[in-house]
Amino acid sequence: MSVGRFIALEGGEGAGKSTQARLLAEALRERGLEVVLTREPGGTAGGEAIRELLLDPKGPGWDPEAEALLFAAARSDHVARLIRPALDRGAWVICDRFIDSTRAYQGGGGGLPDDAILALHRVGSGGLLPDLTILLEASSDEIAARLSRRDGGESDRIGGREAEFHARVAQAFRRFADAEPARFARIDGSGPAEATHQAILEAVAPLLPGKP
Ligand code: Z5A
């Protein structure tokens, strides 16, 4: 049986994570691999219900502590019911955001200590980490243009926070990638989607079956 692999895509809003997650899933399926394409918050019925609670712009809003607990609860369900079973049967899991988003948004952006977030992750999800985390980065001008084309000024409850919050989030992602270069690949997502896809395929290649 082949070995299951877990790839997460991370980065700010509009960096191209969903687009690239889809392209990567298609490329791996073309190689005959079973791929589970999923997202956070979400991925299971319970995770999607918590997503609504967290992101609905008309919802009540949460303090960083409550937000971190809700993300951890959604992730716990996602790992137990979808991600672990898929990895155990040898599938590849491609996840649009995972634990490093909580570390960057509720930690870097919201001010919660990283060790508290990682402790919640150990309790909720057994501390599961991706084999590879792809950090997609693009300039703020490029991202603003994409989001304005797509959303015309509408944001979810977290995406709509002030620019300083998002700057702290981006800085935190860079810090995590620099601290764990073996787990992260930092990829420039500002160019055409196809160029970014090729760079991601190169980063993923060492994990493919048959590679040492
Ligand atoms: N959040 C959190 O706080 N803590 C956590 O633990 C987790 C999440 C897991 C989830 O929102 C929110 O929850 C998020 C973080 C927070 N809020 N913020 N910020 P989401 O899942 O709804 O949204 P998102 O993750 O921020 O994704 P997004 O806005 O959809 O961006 P994306 O997935 O990175 O980009 P995309 O959908 O692939 O592309 C965006 C647009 O650009 C789209 O119209 C594309 O067609 C276009 N695009 C993509 N690539 C290109 C290129 N290369 N050139 C030109 N145009 C492109």
Boltz pocket constraint, residues with backbone or C-beta under 6 A from the ligand:
constraints:
  - pocket:
      binder: B
      contacts: [[A, 11], [A, 12], [A, 13], [A, 14], [A, 15], [A, 16], [A, 17], [A, 18], [A, 19], [A, 20], [A, 39], [A, 40], [A, 41], [A, 55], [A, 71], [A, 96], [A, 97], [A, 98], [A, 99], [A, 101], [A, 102], [A, 103], [A, 105], [A, 106], [A, 146], [A, 147], [A, 150], [A, 156], [A, 158], [A, 159], [A, 160], [A, 189], [A, 190], [A, 191], [A, 192], [A, 193], [A, 194], [A, 196]]
      max_distance: 6.0
